[in-house]
């Protein structure tokens, strides 16, 4: 199955060209914080495919995990992160995240005037799944992401050096040889433009929309992951798709998230008879890591032939419920659920991509000139399963490191010449309906590459991709069409990595390989596009006293013959 280098036909000599020092793609916490930091020393441009606030950040409820309490410690947060990562988290990257995190949170409060919830002039810490203590700072109860997004957006808009282009879809990276030098963009008027820059930063968010049931907004179609992949970047750990245990189980899209901070205040998950499902399963009960809770929910729902369970909240002080969880309280009330008197129907939903574009501690990918941060990146912190409320933290920490690196390097780039690039896609007329194929793709991913996987289902997914491979050669001059091609490619990557990993670890669950297999699989699966074919390799994790070992890429992929 050949994947073309570009989504569409174009010639940079025949379309408008724009120029900047650094191009930032995405407007979540990672993109906004990067752009604002860059504005102090260079001309930055930020493009986002919808509005400035259309991002996963804006939907984040719980908060930001950081060691800001004298009774907490870096060692404890690091240990919790590594335990949640199920043996695949990079301890060096994790140490960077945890030790630099508190300063980034204080900056939000001091420099960006984010209004966090306080108690007696100190942070009001909440506790979430997988954490051994209360260390999650939050804002407006359960609207932390919205508060952070608002604070960062306000700062970026006020900076004259940050040019913002909304409604601009990032199509593909523009390269000067093997160096990233810009991006082909489809603007809000339906025109292609070339944006040239000294450096490109991907901060484009996640992939949740490849599944039928997700907490992600509609913009989360994996565009940045696909863009980097087609340009030849190394992609890793994409089999580890995190399913949040408690999404509100009512007919709506995307699914509304019921923050696990509510479980931190005493809520617990029960079956239809009111029996607690996490007793005897994990020492942290309902505050176990997300992969453990979601997996247990799946087992119970299968045993009882139900498509949802319940979150019990009726024993919690009703005044506290309304005060500390105003967003959840109001949303549920509008759906006819008074959480003071009724249990909340919940079920797992695709929530977070733990893997992504491989980067180093400064956010650099293996493509010179290309950086990545936030959910689209793979820093190594999350391993096989992200710890709750480490996502906003990661975006803040590594965006700052990218900016600090570029401050010392952006002035070294002096060329004023950019190459002329043209590409002609082997155009085929669409023979299918976009909406129908998009729905079919999401259904296949949910049924065959969802929370529980097996060889039979994964092969069925591959057969779907093969039957519809003509989409890769079909040219769409519309955002929905280009999104579909990106979703198709990301789906193939997730299915391939899931098939190759013959064990159960973290978010990745195999019925036919139910056990953890450290001997064969305590390593990362890296994917890369070479000559139009997906190649894969295994990369060992970091171990004390052992250098990282990389195995050669295996070109091509044939399920059943790997």
Buried (B, 14 or more C-beta within 10 A) or exposed (E): EEBBBBBBBBEBEEEEBBBBBBBBBBBBBBBBBBBBBBBEBBBBBBBBBBEBBBBBBBBBBBBBBBBBBEEBBEEBBBBBBBBBBBBBBBBEBBBBBBBBBBEBBEBBBEEBEBEBBEEEEEBBBBBBBBBBBBBBBBBBBBBBBBBBBBBBBBBBEEBEBBBBBBBBBBBBBBBBEEEBBBBBBBBEEEEBBBBBBBBBBBBBBBBBBBBBBBBBBEBBBBBBBBBBBBBBBBBBBBBBBBBBBBBBBBEEEBBBBBBBBBBBBEBBBBBBEEEBBBEEBBEBBBBBBBBBBBBBBBEBBEEBEBEBBBBBBBEBEBEEBBEBBBBBBEBBBEBEBBBBEBBBBBBBBBBBBBBBBBBBBBBBBBBBBBBBBBBBBBBBBBBBBBBBBBBBBBBBBBBBBBBEBBBEEBEEBEEEEBEEBEBEBEEEEEEBEBEEBBEBBBEBBBEBBBBBBBBEBBBBBBEBBEEBBEBBBBBBEEBEBBBBBBBBBBBBBBBBBBBBBBBBBBBBBBEEBEEBEEEEBBBBBBBBBEEEEBBBBBBBBBEEEEEEEBEEBEEBBEBEEE
